[in-house]
Every structure is written in structure tokens, then in C-alpha cells.
Amino acid sequence: MEAPALSQYTHSRLDRGAHVLVVEDDPVSLKFLCGVLACNDYRLTTVGTAREAMAALDRELPDLVILDLYLPDSYGLAVCKHLRQLLGGEDIPVLVVTIEDGQEGHAQAVRAGVDDFLRKPILPVELSTRARSLLRLRYLRRELRTDRESILDLHAQKESLLQYVAHDMKNLLGATQATLELMKEGCGPAQCTRYQDRLGDSLRAMLAMVKDLLDISIGDQVDLVADLNALEIGPWLEKVIQEFESLAARRRCSFRLAFPPGLVLEADPHLLRRVVSNLLENAIRYAPEGTAIEVEVQAGAGAQGPRIQVCDQGIGVPPELRSAIFDRFVRLKSPQETRSGRGLGLAFCRQVMAMHQGRIWVEDNVPKGSRFVLELPGETGR
């Protein structure tokens, strides 16, 4: 049989340039198959034995396999079975060309993973149509798998974000509960007003988190984006620390804040507040009773950006865990805790610092405890 003339159609096709593996030992049949497939602008690999076919599949997975069942060294279905065992081989369509027409042979081929059959002698247009259809099936399978992976990834990101926000809400609720307990113990008018202001700040922060979740649900997006603004870091840190003074007071801890006057940073106030809040909450949890938690701001110099440091005198972080604690679900256990939490706060801190093109790490606090360092990429003066 002679190959047909090259088609005059020039419209774009998804299967153009596809890689086709042809497994055929008869020279006449091989010439015919290659002639038809070449007219469709396919990239061809030809082999004549099952062993050569398996070796070719091990080197590179094609987009389509055209397989003769009667090969010199083995029955052709051994090639199909080998393909299905390879990673990614389950999606490769297999077209069998055979002289067989029995139902039992077809059933055996289907069980081995064959997708379609052509009985010899073959019409050129039939081969071309079947090849195009099977390659279209290949692309649809690949797109479906990609869409499925994207959906699963989107779901995982949403779950992660919900866990992050729940963790931050827990911190604020703990501070709110501590403030209410202090108010119940009795306070003067001025002190009650200060407590009420702190309760209001915590409630507004929690409301902002809920709004974030609603915006994300409506927009069907989970990627947080830093909204950078000029932020005078000293007064801003004073307000954030005030939210945790009641929680610290329950353990007789205090805060010491030091910062250069007038230092202005470019940051997202909402996201950075959540990072600092996580570090303050952790410091309170691990600091011994009656000790001071130091919060220090250093202006950048040279290649070093401005830094915010939160230091405690607690148990410290072992060197082998200093990188791992910024992963999800990794958390040290404090002496006051009987169970460990989700371990999401520091993972979120690292994510936010990456959004700011900055970084976070932990080191020893001299003489004892941990020093968590936030480094931002630059600052401006005021």
C-alpha cells in the first residue's frame, strides 16, 4: 500500500509534532505506517522487536504507541503491559494493528491496557483518524490530571490559610480573656479605660482577619499580597505590645521596648502585626515567670536591613531545630503546656517575611533564651 499525498490543510492542530512509537517488524507495513504518520507531522520512533520497544519506552515516553501483536521475540501485549507499569505510562494511548479479529484476543488486549484496534489491511484515512483521536485523548487526560492537581493544591492552600488565621485568632482571644480577667479583679477608672481600649484593638484585629477570609472566599484566591506602606516602627510597636501586656501580666512578665526615634519602614502593617504578635505570644509562653521580654529595633546599615528582635530568657531553641521550627506543625513544648499545638505561627511568619522580601531566623539570646530576628529589606528616614 502506498502512503497518501500530504494533506493540503494547514490549520493548527494540537497533535502536530506528537511523538509516536511504531512497533512493527514487517518492512512493508512499517513503511506504510510511517508514511501515513509522517503526513500528519508526527515525530516517529520505529522498532521491530518487543525488547527494543521496552528499551525505547524506558528512555522516553511517547504520546502514542502503535503496536503490532506478532513480533519476532515476544507477543506484543508484553510491550503494553510494560508501558502501563512505567510512571506516566498509564496515560499513553496504545493502538494495536493486527490480523486477528477474535473476541477473545480483543478482550485479552483490553485487559492489558490497549485503547483501540485496527485490523489489517488498514486504510490510510482510518489510521490517520484513529491516531488523531487517540492523541486528542492523550491531551485531554493530561489536562484533566493537571486540573485535578490544581484543584487539590488550591484546597490545600485554603486549608493552610484557615489554620493560620485560626492560630492568630487564638492568640488574640487569649489576650482578650486575660484582659477581662484582670478587669474582673478590679481596676480604677483610668486602668479600666486602658483595658477597654485594648479589648477594642483586639476585637478590631479579629474582625480584620474575618474580613480577609471573606474576601479570599469571594475572590477564590488564597495568595496573600503585602500592601506596603510607610510605617513609623516605634509607636506602631508600642500599640502592638499593649495588646499583650495583660497576657504577660498573668505570668508576671514585662516588656522592654527600644527603638531609634523616627525610623520609618516599608511594610504591610496588618501582616507585620500578625508576625510580631506571634513572636510576642511565643515569648510569653516560653519566658520564665517574672522575667522581661525585650523588643528591640535596629536601623539597617550597608547590606543589612532594619531588624526587629524579640528576646526571651526561656528554654531556647536547640541548634538542630532552628530551621525546622519555621515549618508547619513543628513546635517546641513549653514547661507550662501539657500538649503541643498545631505549630503554624512561625510558618506563617516566614511566609509573611518572604512577601516583604525579608527573612526571619532564631539565634541564642545571651546569656539565656531565644532571640527571634525579623529583617526587612530597607528603610526610609523621617
C-alpha positions in Angstrom: 0.0 0.0 0.0 1.2 3.5 -0.8 1.1 6.4 1.6 -1.4 9.1 0.7 -0.3 12.5 -0.5 0.5 15.2 2.0 -2.7 16.9 3.2 -3.2 20.5 1.9 -4.8 21.5 5.2 -2.6 23.9 7.1 -4.9 24.7 10.1 -3.3 24.4 13.5 -3.7 21.0 15.3 -3.0 20.1 18.9 -1.4 16.8 17.8 1.1 18.4 15.4 4.7 17.3 16.4 3.5 14.5 18.7 5.9 11.7 19.4 4.7 8.3 18.1 6.4 5.0 18.8 5.8 2.4 16.0 6.5 -1.2 16.9 6.3 -3.2 13.7 8.7 -5.9 12.3 7.3 -6.2 8.8 9.2 -3.8 6.4 6.2 -3.2 4.1 3.8 -2.5 6.9 6.4 -0.3 8.7 6.9 1.8 5.5 3.1 2.3 5.1 2.6 3.2 8.8 5.5 5.7 8.8 4.3 7.3 5.5 0.8 7.9 6.8 2.0 9.2 10.2 4.7 11.5 8.6 1.9 13.2 6.6 0.5 14.2 9.9 3.7 15.9 11.1 4.4 13.4 13.8 7.9 12.7 15.3 8.4 8.9 14.8 10.5 6.3 16.6 10.5 2.9 14.9 11.5 -0.5 16.4 11.0 -4.1 15.3 11.1 -6.2 18.5 9.4 -6.2 21.9 12.8 -5.8 23.6 13.6 -2.7 21.5 10.2 -1.3 22.2 10.6 -1.7 26.0 14.0 0.0 25.9 12.6 2.9 23.9 9.8 3.3 26.4 12.3 3.3 29.3 14.3 6.1 27.5 11.3 8.4 26.7 7.6 8.1 26.9 5.9 8.8 23.6 2.5 10.4 23.1 1.1 7.3 21.2 2.2 3.7 20.7 1.2 1.9 17.5 1.8 -1.8 18.2 1.8 -5.0 16.1 0.9 -8.0 18.2 3.1 -10.6 16.4 6.8 -9.7 17.0 9.8 -11.9 16.5 10.8 -12.1 20.2 7.5 -11.8 22.1 3.8 -11.3 21.9 3.1 -7.5 21.5 0.9 -7.3 24.6 4.1 -7.6 26.7 5.1 -4.1 25.4 1.7 -2.7 26.5 2.0 -4.3 30.0 5.5 -2.9 30.4 4.2 0.6 29.4 1.4 0.6 32.0 3.9 -0.2 34.7 6.0 2.9 34.0 5.5 6.2 35.8 3.2 8.2 33.5 2.7 5.2 31.2 -1.0 4.8 32.3 -1.9 7.9 30.2 -0.2 6.9 26.9 -2.8 5.5 24.4 -2.0 2.3 22.6 -3.3 1.4 19.1 -2.9 -2.2 18.1 -2.7 -3.2 14.4 -3.3 -6.9 13.9 -4.7 -9.5 11.6 -6.7 -11.0 14.5 -10.5 -10.5 14.7 -11.4 -12.8 17.5 -13.3 -11.5 20.6 -11.0 -13.4 23.0 -7.9 -11.7 21.6 -9.5 -8.3 21.8 -10.6 -9.0 25.4 -7.1 -10.0 26.4 -5.7 -6.9 24.8 -8.2 -4.6 26.6 -7.2 -6.2 29.9 -3.5 -5.5 29.1 -4.4 -1.8 28.6 -4.9 -1.4 24.8 -7.1 1.6 23.9 -8.1 0.8 20.3 -7.7 -1.7 17.4 -7.1 -1.6 13.6 -7.4 -4.8 11.6 -5.0 -5.3 8.7 -5.3 -4.3 5.8 -5.5 -0.7 7.0 -6.9 2.3 5.1 -4.7 5.4 5.3 -7.6 7.7 6.4 -8.6 5.2 9.1 -5.1 5.1 10.5 -4.8 8.9 10.4 -8.2 9.4 12.1 -7.6 6.9 14.8 -4.1 8.4 15.6 -5.6 11.9 15.9 -8.4 10.7 18.1 -6.1 8.9 20.4 -3.7 11.8 20.7 -6.6 14.1 21.5 -7.5 11.6 24.2 -3.9 11.8 25.5 -4.1 15.6 25.7 -7.5 15.5 27.4 -6.1 13.0 30.0 -3.1 15.3 30.7 -5.3 18.4 31.0 -7.7 16.6 33.4 -4.8 15.4 35.6 -3.4 19.0 35.6 -6.8 20.5 36.6 -7.2 17.9 39.3 -3.8 18.7 40.8 -4.6 22.4 40.6 -7.8 21.9 42.5 -6.2 19.8 45.2 -3.4 22.4 45.6 -6.0 25.1 45.8 -7.8 23.2 48.5 -4.6 22.6 50.5 -3.8 26.3 50.3 -7.2 27.2 51.6 -6.9 24.7 54.5 -3.5 26.1 55.3 -4.8 29.7 55.4 -7.7 28.8 57.6 -5.2 27.1 60.1 -3.0 30.2 60.1 -5.9 32.6 60.8 -7.3 30.2 63.5 -3.9 30.3 65.2 -3.8 34.1 65.2 -7.4 34.3 66.4 -6.5 32.0 69.3 -3.6 34.4 70.3 -5.9 37.4 70.3 -8.7 35.6 72.2 -6.2 34.6 74.8 -5.1 38.2 75.3 -8.7 39.3 75.4 -9.6 36.7 78.0 -6.6 37.8 80.2 -7.7 41.4 80.0 -11.3 40.5 81.0 -10.0 38.5 84.0 -7.9 41.5 85.1 -10.9 43.8 84.8 -12.9 41.4 87.0 -10.3 41.5 89.7 -10.9 45.3 90.0 -9.4 48.4 88.4 -9.6 52.1 88.7 -11.3 54.3 86.0 -8.1 55.1 84.1 -7.0 51.5 84.1 -10.4 50.2 83.0 -10.3 52.7 80.1 -6.9 51.4 79.1 -8.2 47.8 79.3 -11.3 48.7 77.2 -9.0 50.2 74.6 -7.0 47.0 74.4 -10.1 44.9 74.1 -11.3 47.2 71.3 -7.9 46.8 69.5 -8.1 43.0 69.8 -11.6 42.8 68.5 -10.8 45.1 65.5 -7.9 42.9 64.7 -10.1 39.7 64.8 -12.7 41.5 62.6 -10.0 42.3 60.1 -9.0 38.6 59.9 -12.6 37.6 59.3 -12.9 40.1 56.5 -9.7 38.7 55.0 -11.3 35.2 54.9 -14.5 36.6 53.3 -12.5 38.5 50.7 -10.5 35.3 49.9 -13.6 33.2 49.6 -15.4 35.7 47.4 -12.4 36.2 45.1 -11.5 32.5 45.2 -7.8 33.3 45.8 -5.5 32.3 48.6 -2.3 34.1 47.9 -1.6 36.9 50.4 -0.1 40.0 49.0 1.8 42.5 51.1 0.3 46.0 50.9 3.4 48.1 51.7 3.0 51.4 53.5 5.3 53.8 55.3 5.3 52.7 59.0 6.9 54.5 61.9 8.0 51.5 63.7 8.4 52.7 67.3 4.9 54.0 68.0 3.4 51.1 66.0 5.3 48.5 68.1 4.1 50.2 71.3 0.5 49.6 70.3 1.1 46.0 69.3 2.8 45.3 72.6 -0.1 46.9 74.6 -2.4 44.1 73.2 -0.2 41.5 75.1 0.5 43.3 78.3 -2.4 41.7 80.1 -1.4 38.2 78.9 2.2 38.9 80.1 0.9 40.2 83.4 -0.7 36.9 84.2 2.8 35.3 84.2 4.4 38.4 85.9 6.4 39.1 82.7 7.0 42.6 81.4 8.1 44.2 78.1 11.1 46.3 77.3 11.0 48.2 74.0 13.9 50.1 72.4 13.9 51.7 69.0 15.6 54.6 67.1 13.3 57.6 67.1 11.7 58.5 63.7 12.6 55.2 62.0 10.1 54.5 59.2 9.9 51.1 57.4 8.1 50.0 54.3 5.8 47.2 55.4 2.2 45.9 55.5 1.0 46.9 58.9 -1.7 44.2 59.1 0.6 41.3 58.1 3.6 42.5 60.1 1.4 42.9 63.2 0.4 39.3 62.9 4.1 38.3 62.7 5.1 40.4 65.7 2.0 39.1 67.6 3.1 35.5 67.1 6.6 36.2 68.4 5.3 38.1 71.4 2.8 35.3 72.2 5.6 32.7 71.9 7.9 34.7 74.1 5.3 35.0 76.8 4.7 31.2 76.6 8.3 30.2 77.0 9.7 33.0 79.2 10.1 32.2 82.9 7.8 34.0 85.3 9.0 37.4 86.5 11.3 38.0 83.5 11.4 40.7 80.9 10.7 40.2 77.2 12.9 42.6 75.2 11.8 44.0 71.9 14.5 46.0 70.1 14.6 47.7 66.7 17.9 48.3 64.9 18.3 50.5 61.9 19.9 48.9 58.8 23.4 49.6 57.8 25.1 48.6 54.5 23.7 45.3 53.2 21.9 44.7 56.5 18.3 45.9 56.5 16.4 47.1 59.6 15.7 44.5 62.2 13.1 43.8 64.8 14.2 41.5 67.6 12.1 39.7 70.2 14.2 38.2 73.0 13.2 36.0 76.0 15.0 34.2 78.7 13.3 30.8 78.2 14.5 27.4 77.3 15.9 28.4 73.9 15.8 26.6 70.6 18.2 23.7 70.1 20.5 24.3 67.1 19.1 21.2 65.2 15.6 22.7 65.4 16.3 26.3 64.4 15.4 25.8 60.8 12.6 23.2 61.3 10.5 25.3 63.7 9.6 27.5 60.7 8.0 24.5 59.1 4.3 23.7 59.6 3.3 21.5 62.5 6.7 21.8 64.2 6.6 23.3 67.7 8.6 23.2 70.9 6.7 22.2 74.1 6.9 24.8 76.8 7.2 23.8 80.5 3.6 25.2 81.1 2.0 23.1 78.4 0.7 19.5 78.7 0.0 19.2 74.9 1.5 20.7 71.8 -0.4 22.9 69.3 -0.6 23.0 65.5 2.8 24.7 65.1 1.6 27.1 62.4 2.5 30.5 63.8 6.2 30.6 62.8 5.5 29.0 59.4 3.1 31.9 58.7 5.8 34.4 60.0 8.3 33.0 57.4 5.7 33.3 54.7 4.9 36.9 55.5 8.6 37.9 55.7 9.1 36.3 52.2 6.3 38.5 50.9 8.3 41.5 52.2 11.5 40.3 50.6 12.8 39.9 54.1 13.7 37.0 56.3 13.3 35.6 59.8 15.5 33.4 62.0 16.3 32.4 65.6 19.5 32.6 67.5 20.8 32.4 71.1 19.9 35.2 73.4 22.8 35.9 75.7 23.0 34.7 78.4 19.9 32.6 78.1 16.8 32.1 75.9 15.9 32.8 72.3 16.3 35.8 70.0 13.9 35.9 67.0 15.1 38.3 64.3 13.0 39.9 61.6 15.0 41.6 58.9 13.3 43.8 56.3 15.0 44.9 53.0 15.2 48.7 53.6 14.0 51.7 55.5 13.4 55.4 54.9 14.1 58.3 57.3 11.7 60.8 58.7 
